[in-house]
């Protein structure tokens, strides 16, 4: 006779048909990975044989089949009634004495005489196939203690095979209802109600970037992440740094974690309650760096074992302080995606922003805002409906396939709303906080997930374009093609574009958006006299004892994200190049910046780094670079000095960097300089003795060659990178670089806007050209044409020569 119960030690991934994907995976990990240090709570599972036996003994197999033939498959108008009746059939059934005895015996064997709490989880026998996750379709019951309570939970899990959402999910996926059984796993309880819990992906869930592990966590039970009730902490871990034993955490984002889900007293009607998280815990990460790294190592072991990206659940026991993996399933969204092809969305106009949150997907949609408090409130949905709601739970799933977009107040990137939106290919913006207040029900809105990790909801209908790009048909030229980047949020998706690395990473964007505070206001915080300013800085840096560490942390994480996205290709980071008026706009900046009549030609670039007015701020920039290169192991980062006026200034900056731990050539550190001042061109051969490479900044070089302020409306028409004098300066710089065997590139718009400019650079022998992402593909085309023309011309010259 087939077994009704199997211990985790008796099952593996080959047993999906017997115990479902969830339980098979738990058994597989328990048997194969515990010896490698991965902690999996022990347990046992009921089998599909036990489920079919239960249906036969209670004579409900045929009634269930007949009931489901009555399902209205056109609009599913009777789904709720069918689901309710199906669940009633099962809940009215009884377990045989033999099955009850088997469960009780296994429970005692697992826990000993002192029956402990267990987690009771549903696991469908067709679960976790490559294109189906069954995420959230069936029920889980936590903190179950005692034989009677356990038997009741098993029966409820059986009934959950026929939740409305599970029925609709199987319909959508083409599964036949009567072929799927339900296994129930019983697992020793991890007391995360007194600790913390969360989820993790061994792939970046939005872009499919494979070199990071993304972990999310909350205090208490993980249901708050699934339901999207709170915004969790997020941690991004870079796999190559993890493998090298370097510091691998490239991003840490603190969520509000306003609520903590805990078990209710047995006397209370509810089994779990959400309580307010104490303020000090809201401002504390749920995991230490050591725990993040441990979980990430486990996640990588799990991914390596299954040879595919995985979606895991983890928990930390608040009594023992031990970490555990409680579930693992294949990641289903990106496995079947063609990474050589994408549809690029781009807004063509600006609009009024109504709200913003976490962008899920990369699409743009226009539709009618429809406010819903629950899926039961819905009548008939018109095409292009965009749901606006507080939060979304698995009960919403049958509805979500009918909508064009989803907007929620609550939730993070790993909430159920986010997971289902990705699987359905529906754009979603979650965790907005105020969407139900700022958006008017019934109005037309535009939701954009095409601007990085932040999604925006705009008032009215904005025009946009969508363009399909097939990277397989793009031929890369011999001249290196690099990107100009600034925003870390766009780094992972942009890394899939054809490229040879990043020729210019502009640090200013990260300082403005991620840091926000002038570095000298952090260095000299105690000397600030403005009370309101000190209060503002204190609020922003609240979780940091050392305010200087805040700057280093935020800047290094922003830089590391971009450098990691393109690893191991080179990424050239330009040190800060704000003008004094721009620095003054940072929080606390006005107290540390002199007033200048012409900031463009004033205290900017290299001249700041060794000057007492900014030297301590520059030390923080160096510390951030050093952290990325040395602690994180991202030695593909190279550094570039902007606006270096003289040879002596170049030497001073190199010496100042060395004082701050960034020594040229040490650990492969290369230091470039921008060629954007005529002095850089005239003395290029001398500058080559100081620096490892050049990057032509064509905008500044053109304006300083022609004596034109490129920001002047009156003089704007005269500004032209194609001007003969500007091109002569570029030509001279390239010739000097070739003579001294110094790498040289150019960053600018002209090679994509003007094919003849690209041809000019190629003909002169430039090593690389860097483009903004929106100009990259046109730039590649222009370079390819230029190289082909040069090839034809060279052949013709060879023919004449030999003749």
MIDREN-10095 format. One record per residue (C-alpha): residue in one letter; x, z, y; residue number from 1. Coordinates in steps of 0.5 Angstrom, whole numbers. Example, Ala and Ser with C-alpha at 12.3 -4.5 7.8 and 13.67 -1.06 7.14 Angstrom:
REM MIDREN-10095
 rest    px    pz    py  nr
    A    25    16    -9   1
    S    27    14    -2   2
This chain:
REM MIDREN-10095
 rest    px    pz    py  nr
    X     0     0     0   1
    X     2    -2     7   2
    X     4     4    11   3
    X     0     7    17   4
    X     6    10    21   5
    X    13     8    22   6
    X    18    13    25   7
    X    22    10    31   8
    X    28    10    26   9
    X    25     6    21  10
    X    23     0    26  11
    X    26    -5    30  12
    X    25   -12    34  13
    X    23   -15    28  14
    X    17   -11    27  15
    X    13   -14    33  16
    X     8   -16    29  17
    X     7    -9    26  18
    X     8    -4    32  19
    X     8    -9    38  20
    X    13   -11    43  21
    X    13    -4    46  22
    X    14     0    40  23
    X    19    -5    37  24
    X    23    -5    43  25
    X    23     3    43  26
    X    25     3    35  27
    X    31    -2    36  28
    X    34     1    42  29
    X    33     8    38  30
    X    37     5    32  31
    X    42     1    36  32
    X    44     4    42  33
    X    43    11    42  34
    X    50    11    39  35
    X    53     7    45  36
    X    50    13    49  37
    X    43    11    51  38
    X    38    16    51  39
    X    32    14    48  40
    X    26    20    46  41
    X    25    20    39  42
    X    18    18    36  43
    X    13    14    31  44
    X     8     9    32  45
    X     2     7    28  46
    X     2     0    25  47
    X    -3    -6    26  48
    X    -5    -5    18  49
    X    -8     2    21  50
    X   -11    -1    26  51
    X   -14    -7    22  52
    X   -16    -1    17  53
    X   -20     3    22  54
    X   -24    -3    24  55
    X   -26    -5    17  56
    X   -28     2    15  57
    X   -32     3    21  58
    X   -35    -4    20  59
    X   -34    -6    27  60
    X   -29   -12    26  61
    X   -35   -17    26  62
    X   -39   -14    31  63
    X   -33   -15    36  64
    X   -32   -22    34  65
    X   -39   -24    35  66
    X   -39   -20    42  67
    X   -33   -24    45  68
    X   -37   -30    43  69
    X   -42   -29    49  70
    X   -36   -28    54  71
    X   -38   -32    60  72
    X   -31   -36    60  73
    X   -34   -40    66  74
    X   -34   -35    72  75
    X   -33   -28    67  76
    X   -39   -25    70  77
    X   -41   -21    64  78
    X   -34   -19    63  79
    X   -35   -12    65  80
    X   -41   -11    60  81
    X   -37   -14    54  82
    X   -31   -10    55  83
    X   -35    -4    56  84
    X   -39    -5    49  85
    X   -33    -7    46  86
    X   -29     0    48  87
    X   -36     3    46  88
    X   -35     0    39  89
    X   -28     3    38  90
    X   -30    10    41  91
    X   -36    11    37  92
    X   -31    10    30  93
    X   -28    15    26  94
    X   -21    16    23  95
    X   -21    17    16  96
    X   -18    23    13  97
    X   -12    20    11  98
    X   -10    17    17  99
    X   -11    23    21 100
    X    -7    27    16 101
    X    -1    22    17 102
    X    -1    22    24 103
    X    -1    30    24 104
    X     4    30    19 105
    X     8    25    23 106
    X     7    30    29 107
    X     9    36    26 108
    X    15    32    23 109
    X    17    30    30 110
    X    16    37    34 111
    X    17    42    29 112
    X    12    48    28 113
    X    12    49    36 114
    X     8    42    37 115
    X    11    39    44 116
    X     8    35    49 117
    X     8    27    47 118
    X     7    21    51 119
    X     2    16    47 120
    X     3     9    49 121
    X    -1     3    47 122
    X     3    -3    44 123
    X    -1   -10    43 124
    X     2   -14    37 125
    X     3   -20    41 126
    X     6   -16    47 127
    X    12   -18    51 128
    X    13   -26    49 129
    X    17   -30    53 130
    X    11   -32    58 131
    X     7   -26    57 132
    X     9   -19    59 133
    X     2   -15    58 134
    X     4   -10    63 135
    X    -1    -5    65 136
    X    -6    -8    61 137
    X    -7    -2    56 138
    X    -7     5    57 139
    X    -2    10    56 140
    X    -3    18    56 141
    X     2    23    58 142
    X     3    30    57 143
    X    -1    30    50 144
    X    -1    37    46 145
    X    -4    39    40 146
    X    -7    35    34 147
    X   -14    34    36 148
    X   -12    32    43 149
    X    -7    27    40 150
    X   -12    24    35 151
    X   -17    23    41 152
    X   -11    19    45 153
    X   -10    15    39 154
    X   -17    13    39 155
    X   -17    11    47 156
    X   -11     7    46 157
    X   -15     3    41 158
    X   -20     2    45 159
    X   -16     0    51 160
    X   -15    -7    47 161
    X   -21    -9    50 162
    X   -20    -6    58 163
    X   -23   -12    62 164
    X   -16   -14    65 165
    X   -14   -14    58 166
    X   -19   -19    55 167
    X   -18   -23    61 168
    X   -11   -23    61 169
    X   -11   -26    53 170
    X   -16   -31    56 171
    X   -11   -33    61 172
    X    -6   -34    56 173
    X    -9   -37    50 174
    X    -9   -31    45 175
    X   -15   -31    40 176
    X   -18   -24    41 177
    X   -19   -22    34 178
    X   -11   -24    32 179
    X    -8   -18    36 180
    X    -8   -11    33 181
    X    -6    -5    37 182
    X     0     0    35 183
    X     0     7    38 184
    X     7    10    40 185
    X     8    17    40 186
    X    14    19    44 187
    X    17    26    46 188
    X    15    28    53 189
    X    20    27    58 190
    X    18    32    64 191
    X    19    27    69 192
    X    13    31    73 193
    X    19    36    75 194
    X    24    31    76 195
    X    23    23    77 196
    X    22    17    74 197
    X    22     9    76 198
    X    23     2    73 199
    X    29    -3    73 200
    X    30   -10    73 201
    X    37   -13    70 202
    X    36   -19    75 203
    X    34   -19    82 204
    X    26   -20    81 205
    X    25   -24    87 206
    X    30   -29    87 207
    X    32   -29    79 208
    X    39   -27    82 209
    X    43   -25    75 210
    X    49   -21    78 211
    X    45   -15    80 212
    X    41    -9    77 213
    X    35    -7    81 214
    X    33     0    80 215
    X    27     4    84 216
    X    25    11    83 217
    X    20    16    86 218
    X    19    24    85 219
    X    15    26    79 220
    X    11    21    74 221
    X    12    13    75 222
    X     5    12    76 223
    X     6    12    83 224
    X    11     6    83 225
    X     6     2    78 226
    X     0     3    83 227
    X     4     2    89 228
    X     2     9    92 229
    X     8    10    95 230
    X    14     7    97 231
    X    20     8    92 232
    X    27     9    93 233
    X    31     2    91 234
    X    38     1    89 235
    X    42    -5    88 236
    X    48    -5    83 237
    X    53   -11    82 238
    X    54   -12    75 239
    X    62   -15    76 240
    X    63    -8    80 241
    X    60    -4    74 242
    X    64    -8    69 243
    X    70    -7    73 244
    X    69     1    74 245
    X    69     0    81 246
    X    63     3    86 247
    X    58    -2    84 248
    X    52     0    89 249
    X    51    -5    94 250
    X    45    -3    97 251
    X    41     4    97 252
    X    34     4   101 253
    X    30    10   102 254
    X    23    10   101 255
    X    18    15   104 256
    X    16    18    97 257
    X    10    22   101 258
    X     7    23    94 259
    X     9    26    87 260
    X     5    25    81 261
    X     5    32    77 262
    X     1    34    71 263
    X    -5    38    73 264
    X    -7    45    70 265
    X   -11    44    63 266
    X   -17    48    67 267
    X   -17    42    72 268
    X   -22    36    71 269
    X   -16    31    72 270
    X   -10    31    67 271
    X    -5    29    73 272
    X    -6    30    81 273
    X    -2    27    87 274
    X     1    32    91 275
    X     5    32    98 276
    X    12    31    97 277
    X    16    36   101 278
    X    20    34   107 279
    X    27    35   105 280
    X    25    31    98 281
    X    22    25   102 282
    X    29    25   105 283
    X    33    25    99 284
    X    35    20    94 285
    X    31    21    87 286
    X    38    19    84 287
    X    45    21    85 288
    X    50    16    85 289
    X    53    18    78 290
    X    46    18    76 291
    X    45    11    79 292
    X    51     8    75 293
    X    49    11    69 294
    X    42     8    69 295
    X    45     2    71 296
    X    50     2    65 297
    X    45     3    60 298
    X    41    -3    63 299
    X    47    -7    62 300
    X    47    -5    55 301
    X    40    -6    54 302
    X    41   -13    57 303
    X    47   -15    53 304
    X    43   -13    46 305
    X    37   -17    47 306
    X    41   -23    51 307
    X    36   -24    56 308
    X    34   -20    63 309
    X    30   -14    62 310
    X    25   -10    65 311
    X    26    -2    64 312
    X    23     4    65 313
    X    27    11    66 314
    X    25    18    67 315
    X    29    24    69 316
    X    27    31    65 317
    X    27    36    71 318
    X    28    42    66 319
    X    34    39    62 320
    X    36    34    68 321
    X    37    29    63 322
    X    36    22    64 323
    X    32    17    59 324
    X    30    10    58 325
    X    23    10    56 326
    X    21     3    55 327
    X    24    -4    55 328
    X    21   -11    55 329
    X    24   -18    57 330
    X    23   -20    64 331
    X    18   -26    64 332
    X    18   -29    71 333
    X    25   -32    71 334
    X    26   -34    64 335
    X    22   -40    64 336
    X    24   -42    71 337
    X    28   -48    73 338
    X    34   -45    77 339
    X    36   -52    79 340
    X    30   -54    83 341
    X    26   -50    88 342
    X    20   -51    93 343
    X    23   -49   100 344
    X    17   -46   105 345
    X    19   -46   112 346
    X    14   -44   118 347
    X    14   -49   124 348
    X    12   -45   129 349
    X    12   -38   132 350
    X     6   -33   132 351
    X     3   -26   133 352
    X     5   -21   128 353
    X     0   -17   125 354
    X     4   -13   120 355
    X    10   -14   115 356
    X    12   -11   109 357
    X    16   -13   102 358
    X    16   -20   101 359
    X    14   -22    94 360
    X    16   -29    92 361
    X    18   -34    97 362
    X    11   -38    99 363
    X     7   -39   105 364
    X     0   -39   105 365
    X    -6   -40   110 366
    X   -13   -36   108 367
    X   -19   -32   110 368
    X   -17   -24   110 369
    X   -22   -21   105 370
    X   -22   -13   105 371
    X   -23   -10    99 372
    X   -23    -3    97 373
    X   -24    -4    89 374
    X   -25   -10    85 375
    X   -32    -8    84 376
    X   -33   -10    91 377
    X   -32   -17    90 378
    X   -38   -22    91 379
    X   -36   -29    90 380
    X   -29   -31    93 381
    X   -28   -37    97 382
    X   -22   -42    96 383
    X   -16   -39   100 384
    X   -18   -32   100 385
    X   -13   -27   102 386
    X   -14   -20    99 387
    X   -13   -14   104 388
    X   -13    -7   101 389
    X   -10    -1   101 390
    X    -7    -1    94 391
    X    -8    -5    87 392
    X    -8    -2    80 393
    X    -8    -6    73 394
    X   -16    -6    74 395
    X   -15   -12    79 396
    X   -12   -17    75 397
    X   -18   -21    73 398
    X   -19   -22    80 399
    X   -12   -24    82 400
    X   -12   -30    79 401
    X   -17   -33    84 402
    X   -14   -31    90 403
    X    -9   -35    95 404
    X    -5   -28    97 405
    X    -5   -21    97 406
    X    -3   -16   102 407
    X    -3    -8   101 408
    X    -1    -2   105 409
    X     2     1    99 410
    X     7    -1    94 411
    X    14    -3    93 412
    X    18    -9    90 413
    X    17    -6    83 414
    X     9    -4    84 415
    X     4    -7    79 416
    X     2   -11    85 417
    X     9   -14    86 418
    X    10   -16    78 419
    X     3   -19    77 420
    X     4   -23    84 421
    X    10   -26    81 422
    X     7   -27    74 423
    X     2   -31    77 424
    X     6   -35    83 425
    X     1   -32    88 426
    X     5   -30    95 427
    X     4   -22    96 428
    X     6   -17   102 429
    X     6   -10    99 430
    X     8    -4   103 431
    X     5    -6   110 432
    X     3     1   111 433
    X    -2    -1   117 434
    X    -5    -8   114 435
    X   -12    -5   114 436
    X   -12    -3   121 437
    X    -8    -9   124 438
    X   -12   -15   121 439
    X   -19   -16   122 440
    X   -23   -18   116 441
    X   -26   -25   115 442
    X   -21   -28   120 443
    X   -16   -33   118 444
    X    -9   -31   117 445
    X    -2   -34   115 446
    X     2   -30   110 447
    X    10   -32   110 448
    X    14   -29   104 449
    X    19   -35   106 450
    X    24   -31   111 451
    X    28   -26   106 452
    X    26   -20   103 453
    X    21   -18   109 454
    X    14   -21   109 455
    X    10   -23   115 456
    X     3   -23   117 457
    X     1   -28   123 458
    X    -5   -28   127 459
    X    -9   -35   125 460
    X    -7   -41   122 461
    X     1   -43   123 462
    X     3   -50   121 463
    X     9   -50   115 464
    X    12   -55   111 465
    X    14   -55   103 466
    X    19   -59   101 467
    X    22   -59    93 468
    X    29   -59    92 469
    X    32   -62    86 470
    X    40   -59    86 471
    X    41   -63    80 472
    X    41   -69    84 473
    X    46   -67    89 474
    X    53   -69    89 475
    X    58   -64    92 476
    X    64   -68    96 477
    X    71   -66    96 478
    X    71   -63   103 479
    X    69   -56   101 480
    X    62   -54   104 481
    X    60   -47   106 482
    X    55   -43   109 483
    X    54   -40   115 484
    X    50   -33   114 485
    X    48   -27   118 486
    X    42   -24   114 487
    X    43   -20   107 488
    X    36   -21   106 489
    X    37   -28   105 490
    X    43   -28   101 491
    X    41   -28    94 492
    X    36   -34    94 493
    X    41   -38    98 494
    X    46   -37    93 495
    X    43   -42    89 496
    X    44   -48    94 497
    X    50   -52    92 498
    X    56   -49    96 499
    X    63   -47    96 500
    X    62   -40    99 501
    X    61   -37   106 502
    X    65   -40   111 503
    X    62   -35   117 504
    X    59   -29   115 505
    X    56   -26   122 506
    X    57   -19   122 507
    X    53   -18   129 508
    X    46   -19   125 509
    X    47   -13   120 510
    X    49    -9   126 511
    X    43   -10   130 512
    X    38   -10   125 513
    X    41    -5   119 514
    X    45    -1   124 515
    X    42    -1   130 516
    X    47     4   134 517
    X    53     3   138 518
    X    59     5   134 519
    X    62     9   139 520
    X    55    13   140 521
    X    56    15   133 522
    X    64    17   134 523
    X    62    21   141 524
    X    55    23   139 525
    X    57    31   141 526
    X    59    28   148 527
    X    52    25   149 528
    X    49    28   155 529
    X    42    24   154 530
    X    37    29   150 531
    X    32    23   148 532
    X    38    19   146 533
    X    41    24   142 534
    X    34    26   139 535
    X    33    18   137 536
    X    40    18   134 537
    X    39    24   130 538
    X    32    22   127 539
    X    35    15   125 540
    X    42    18   122 541
    X    38    24   119 542
    X    40    24   112 543
    X    48    23   114 544
    X    52    30   116 545
    X    57    25   118 546
    X    54    20   123 547
    X    60    15   123 548
    X    59    15   115 549
    X    52    12   117 550
    X    55     6   121 551
    X    60     5   115 552
    X    55     5   110 553
    X    50     1   113 554
    X    55    -4   115 555
    X    58    -4   108 556
    X    52    -5   104 557
    X    50   -11   109 558
    X    56   -14   108 559
    X    57   -13   100 560
    X    50   -16    99 561
    X    52   -23   102 562
    X    59   -22    99 563
    X    56   -20    92 564
    X    51   -26    92 565
    X    57   -31    93 566
    X    62   -28    88 567
    X    67   -30    86 568
    X    67   -35    92 569
    X    70   -34    98 570
    X    66   -30   104 571
    X    69   -30   110 572
    X    67   -24   115 573
    X    68   -25   122 574
    X    69   -18   125 575
    X    64   -16   131 576
    X    64   -21   137 577
    X    58   -18   141 578
    X    59   -19   149 579
    X    59   -13   153 580
    X    52   -14   155 581
    X    50   -15   148 582
    X    53    -9   145 583
    X    50    -5   151 584
    X    43    -7   148 585
    X    45    -3   142 586
    X    42     4   142 587
    X    47     9   146 588
    X    51     2   148 589
    X    50     3   155 590
    X    54     9   156 591
    X    60     5   153 592
    X    60    -2   155 593
    X    63    -4   162 594
    X    59    -8   167 595
    X    61   -15   167 596
    X    59   -21   171 597
    X    61   -26   166 598
    X    61   -23   159 599
    X    62   -29   155 600
    X    70   -29   158 601
    X    70   -22   158 602
    X    71   -16   154 603
    X    70   -19   147 604
    X    73   -21   140 605
    X    80   -19   139 606
    X    81   -16   146 607
    X    76   -10   144 608
    X    80    -8   137 609
    X    86    -5   140 610
    X    83    -2   146 611
    X    82     5   147 612
    X    74     4   149 613
    X    73     1   143 614
    X    79     2   138 615
    X    75     8   134 616
    X    69     4   133 617
    X    73    -2   130 618
    X    76     3   126 619
    X    69     4   123 620
    X    68    -4   122 621
    X    75    -4   118 622
    X    73     2   114 623
    X    66    -2   112 624
    X    71    -8   110 625
    X    75    -3   106 626
    X    70     0   102 627
    X    67    -7   100 628
    X    74   -10    98 629
    X    77    -4    95 630
    X    71     1    93 631
    X    66    -4    91 632
    X    72    -9    88 633
    X    69   -15    92 634
    X    76   -18    94 635
    X    73   -25    95 636
    X    72   -22   102 637
    X    76   -25   107 638
    X    77   -23   114 639
    X    76   -27   121 640
    X    78   -25   128 641
    X    74   -28   133 642
    X    76   -30   140 643
    X    84   -28   140 644
    X    87   -31   146 645
    X    94   -30   145 646
    X   100   -29   140 647
    X   101   -22   142 648
    X    94   -20   141 649
    X    94   -23   134 650
    X    99   -19   132 651
    X    96   -13   136 652
    X    90   -14   132 653
    X    94   -15   125 654
    X    97    -8   126 655
    X    91    -4   128 656
    X    88    -7   122 657
    X    94    -4   118 658
    X    93     2   121 659
    X    86     3   119 660
    X    88     1   112 661
    X    87    -7   112 662
    X    94    -9   111 663
    X    95   -17   110 664
    X    96   -20   103 665
    X    95   -13   100 666
    X    90   -13    94 667
    X    90   -21    96 668
    X    87   -20   103 669
    X    87   -26   108 670
    X    86   -25   115 671
    X    83   -32   119 672
    X    82   -33   126 673
    X    77   -37   130 674
    X    80   -43   134 675
    X    75   -43   140 676
    X    80   -43   146 677
    X    85   -48   148 678
    X    90   -43   147 679
    X    89   -43   140 680
    X    90   -51   139 681
    X    96   -51   144 682
    X   100   -46   140 683
    X    96   -47   133 684
    X   103   -48   129 685
    X   105   -41   132 686
    X    98   -38   131 687
    X    99   -40   123 688
    X   105   -36   123 689
    X   101   -30   124 690
    X    94   -32   121 691
    X    92   -34   114 692
    X    87   -39   116 693
    X    83   -42   121 694
    X    76   -44   123 695
    X    74   -48   129 696
    X    68   -45   133 697
    X    66   -52   136 698
    X    61   -49   141 699
    X    66   -44   144 700
    X    72   -49   144 701
    X    67   -55   147 702
    X    65   -50   153 703
    X    72   -48   154 704
    X    75   -55   154 705
    X    69   -58   158 706
    X    69   -52   163 707
    X    61   -51   161 708
    X    57   -45   160 709
    X    53   -47   154 710
    X    47   -43   156 711
    X    46   -46   163 712
    X    40   -50   163 713
    X    43   -54   169 714
    X    49   -55   165 715
    X    46   -56   158 716
    X    46   -64   158 717
    X    53   -64   159 718
    X    55   -60   153 719
    X    57   -64   148 720
    X    61   -63   141 721
    X    62   -71   141 722
    X    65   -71   147 723
    X    72   -74   147 724
    X    76   -68   150 725
    X    73   -63   145 726
    X    74   -68   139 727
    X    81   -69   141 728
    X    82   -61   141 729
    X    79   -61   134 730
    X    84   -66   132 731
    X    90   -63   134 732
    X    88   -56   131 733
    X    87   -60   124 734
    X    94   -64   125 735
    X    97   -57   126 736
    X    94   -54   120 737
    X    96   -60   116 738
    X   103   -59   118 739
    X   104   -52   117 740
    X   100   -52   111 741
    X    94   -47   113 742
    X    87   -48   111 743
    X    82   -50   116 744
    X    75   -51   117 745
    X    69   -52   122 746
    X    63   -48   123 747
    X    58   -51   127 748
    X    51   -56   127 749
    X    54   -62   129 750
    X    57   -65   122 751
    X    49   -64   120 752
    X    46   -67   126 753
    X    51   -73   127 754
    X    54   -77   121 755
    X    59   -80   126 756
    X    62   -72   127 757
    X    62   -71   120 758
    X    66   -77   119 759
    X    71   -76   124 760
    X    72   -69   121 761
    X    73   -72   114 762
    X    78   -77   117 763
    X    82   -72   120 764
    X    83   -68   113 765
    X    79   -62   115 766
    X    79   -57   109 767
    X    72   -55   109 768
    X    65   -55   114 769
    X    60   -49   114 770
    X    53   -50   116 771
    X    47   -46   117 772
    X    42   -46   111 773
    X    37   -51   114 774
    X    42   -56   115 775
    X    46   -55   109 776
    X    43   -61   105 777
    X    44   -66   111 778
    X    51   -64   112 779
    X    53   -65   105 780
    X    49   -72   105 781
    X    53   -74   111 782
    X    60   -71   108 783
    X    59   -75   102 784
    X    57   -82   106 785
    X    64   -80   110 786
    X    68   -79   104 787
    X    65   -86   101 788
    X    67   -90   107 789
    X    74   -87   108 790
    X    75   -89   100 791
    X    73   -96   102 792
    X    77   -96   108 793
    X    83   -94   104 794
    X    82   -99    98 795
    X    82  -104   104 796
    X    88  -102   107 797
    X    92  -101   100 798
    X    89  -109    99 799
    X    92  -111   105 800
    X    99  -107   104 801
    X   100  -110    97 802
    X    98  -117    99 803
